[in-house]
Every structure is written in structure tokens, then in C-alpha cells.
Amino acid sequence: MVQLHDQLQELDEFDMNMYIVSNDEPQYQKLLYDELTKQFGGSLPFISDPDSTLIDEVGMKNGDTTYRGYVILDPNGEVVLKKVNDHWGEELPETLADIKEAYEGL
């Protein structure tokens, strides 16, 4: 997540709503959000999904936990891109290429 926040401007070309979704409780997300904002001058908004309802709906639930990765939904809420990847932030150029390809297909 640090790599993403270090290069948030790379997402500016995409005209879509972006969120960080986690099954962490809101108070823990707020601590992380505040630290990211302090360190990088901003952060994507967080969505707390402690019951993993949304996470399960988009296919990112992994037993009692969640997969790391990213998902793009079309305007109807259908998944158009789902990538499970623990290293998506470290592989940001590849991540951005995947997002751009899916975005252009919308």
C-alpha cells in the first residue's frame, strides 16, 4: 500500500471512484488512513467491510480472510477485472497496465 500511495498521481488518469476495501474495523482503518495522509499528503478513501460482504461479492474472500489485489466494477456493479496479487503495489507498472486495459474496455 505504501508503493501505491507513493505514486497516487498515477491513478489520476482514471475517471472512476477508487477505494481501499478491507475487513478491518473502521477504527483501525482510520489509524492507517491518518498515517498514510500524514506521510503522503492524502489517501484513497477506505471502506470497512468487517463481515466481508462486498469482499465476498467481488470474489476476493479467502476463507476467513481476504485476498490482496484489486477489482474494477462497471457502472452496473459487474466485475470487469479481478486480480489476486499480494505484490500489486511492488508491481505497480503491471498493476496500472491491467487497470488501464480494463478501464479502456468500459
N, C-alpha and C positions, 0 to 999 in steps of 0.2 A: 504494500500500500504506500510505502514511503516513495518508491520509484514513481508511482502514478502521481502522487501529489507534488513531487519534484518537477513533473512535466505536465501539469494540468492544462496548460495552454495548448497542448497538442490536441485536446478534445474540443477546442473552440470551433473547429470547422464543422462539427456535427450539430445540426439544429434538432436536438432531441433532449428530453428530460433524462438526467442521469442521477442515479442514487447508489449508495452503498447499502446493501441489504445484508443483515446479519441476524442470527437468532440470539444475540446478546441482548440483555435487558437495556432499556433506554438510558439508565444512569451510567452504565459502562460505556455505551456508545457516546454519550455526551462528553465523558472524560477524554476519549480518543479524539472526538471531533474538536474539542477545545485545544488539545495538544497539537493536532495537525494544523489548525488555524493559526495557532501561535507560531509554529515552526515554519509554515509555508505561506502564511497570509490568507489562507482560505482552505475550504474543503468541499467536496461534494456532500450533499445532504445525506444523512443516514436514515434508514428505515429499520425499526426494530420489529422483528418477526419471531418472538420467543417461542411460539408454537410451530414455527416453520411452515405455516400455511402457504404463504406466497412462494417460499423456497421450494416446497414440495410441488406446487402448481407448475413451476417452470422447470422442474426436473433436476433440481440441484440438491435434493435431500439425499444424505448418505447415512442410512440407519438413524442413529440418534444424533448425528452431527450433520454438517453440510459440506458439500464440495466447495472448493475455491475455484473461481473462474468468473465468467461474465456471460450475460444474457442480453439479447435485444428482442424487444417485443414490438410488433407492428401496431398501428393505431387501434386495431381490434383486440389487442391483448394476446395475439398468437405469437409463439416463439419463432423467430426467424433465424436466430443464431444462439447456440448454447455451446460454450466451450469450458470444459473442466480442465483446469490447469493451475497447479499450485505456484507456478513460476510466471504467471502472466505479467506481473509488474516488472520482473527482471527481463522479460522478453517483450518489452513494450513496443518495439518496432513491429514485431509479428502480431501482437495484440491489436495495434492500431490498424494494420493492414486487414485483419479479419473484420474489425468493426467497420472500416471504410467499405469493404466489399459488400457486407450485409446492408449497410446504410444506403449505398447506391442502388441496391436492389429493391428498396422500399417504394 
